[in-house]
Amino acid sequence: MIHMTKLSVPESFRVPDSLDTDHFHLEVLTPAVAEMDYEAVMSSRVRLRSVFDEETNWPDDTMSLSDNTKDLKRHHDEFLSRKAFAYTVLTPTKDKCIGCVYIDPCEVDEFDCEVFLWVTDDCLNRDNELYQNIRDWLTKCWPFKKIAFPGRDITWEKWKSHM
């Protein structure tokens, strides 16, 4: 995913650097978690290809740790420049990456942002819980009024018709 525009969050808004729930610890996605993230991505790569409904076939079977590290650097740079906000989802003990959350600018005027999230195949039973936690967090703690979760609360067919 390439982010061309900045998310509309006021400069005065302090972007959260973490979130803790009963089953998740979220922190800013950085190259520091590249190995854990790579393991999570590659372990669930077949299912992840449908999370973003992209034609890029991400993640490719041949993606390397180096490729992943470059992606994480890009996400971190976007975070620092307030263009988009990506978080790694870790276990509460912070010893395993079990997913990611991406808060991206939206090209559809009726939404403030579009959000994608995923968990690893071995944590699918926590997918809806993560979705609900992120929905609540964004609604209560971020300055967004209209949040889109393409492929979740809006079908891909309907989402593509807005594009």
N, C-alpha and C positions, 0 to 999 in steps of 0.2 A: 504494500500500500504506500503510495506516495502522497504526501500531504502538501498541497500548494498554498493553502491559505491558513491564516491564524485562527484559532478558536476565539470566539468573542467572550472572553472573561475580562472583567475590569482589571486594569493594572494594579489596583489596590487589593485585589483578591489574592489571598495567600493560598497558593495551590498546595493541597495536602501532600505530604511526602510518604504517608503510610496510612493504613487502616488495619485494625485488628478486630476480628470477630471470634466466635467460639472455635471455628474450624479453619480460619484463614488468617494469614498475615500478608498484607499487600505492601509492597514498597516500590519505589521508582525503579523501572526496568533499566538496568545499566549493564555494561560489559562485565562487571564484577560477578554476575550470576550466569555468565555465558555457558559454562559447562553444565550446570544444573538445567538451564533453560534448553540447551541443545538436547539433552537426554529426554526431557519432557516432550519437546516438539517431535523428535524423531520417533519416540515410542508411540505417538498418536497421530502420525503424519497422514495416514489414509483418511481418518475421520476429519482431521483439521482442514482438509481441502474443501470441505463443504461449509465450514464455519463462515468463511468470508465470501463465498460464492464468486470467487475470482476466476478469471481465465488463465491466471499465471501458474496454476498448479502448485501453489505453495503449500507445504514445503516439498521441494523436489527430493526424490530419493537420494540424489547425489549431493545434497547440501552438506557442506563441511562445517566443522566447528569454527573455522576461520570466517566462513560466510555468515554464520550465525552471529559471531562477535561483531562483524561489521553492521549487521541489522540492528543489534542492540545499541551500538554507538549512535546510529542514526536516530533510533527512538529516543535515546537520552538527549541528543542534540535538539530534537524537536521539543522535548519536555523543557529544557533549559530556555529555549527561545519562545515558549508558550504557544507553539504551533499545534501541538497535540500532546496527549498525556498517556503514557503507557506504564503499566504496573505489572510486576511479576507477582504471581500468587504462590505463596509458600505455605507449607504446613505451619501451625502455630509455633513449633520449635525451630523454624527457619532452616531445617536441614534438607528439605526437598522442594523443588519447584513442581507445582501441580497445575499450573496454568498461567494465563495472562489476561489482562484487561486493557483495551485500547479505547481511549476517548478521543475521537477525531472530529475535525471540522466537517460540516455537512454541506453538500451542494444543493440540498433540497431546502428551499426557503422556509417551509413551515416548521423546521426543526433547528434547534440551537447546536446540536451535536449528534453524531452517530457513534454508537458504542458496540464493540465486539468483545466477546469474552469466550474463553474456553478453559476446560480442565482436561487433564490427561485421561486416557481410556480407563485407567484403574481408579479414577475418582469420579466417574460419571454419575454416581449416586449423589454427588455434591453439586452438580451442575446447576440445578434449579435454585439451590440455596445460595450459590454465588451470585446468580442472576438477581435474585430478590435483594440480597445484601447490597449489590452495586446499584440497583435501581433506587433503593432507599437512601443510600449514601449520596448519590448524585442529586436526588430531589431535595434532601434536607441540608446538605453541606456545600453544594456548588451553586453557582448563579444561573443554572439552566432551568428554563420553564418547560421546554418541549424537547424531550430526549427520544431519539429513535434507536431501537435495537433491531436492525434489519435481520431477518431470518428468525426472529423470536416473537416480537410483538407486532410485527408487520411482515407479511409474507414477502418472499423474494420477488414474486410476480408483481405485487403492488409496489414494492420498493423500486423496482426497475422502471415501472411506468412513471414514476416521479422524476426520474433522471433525464 
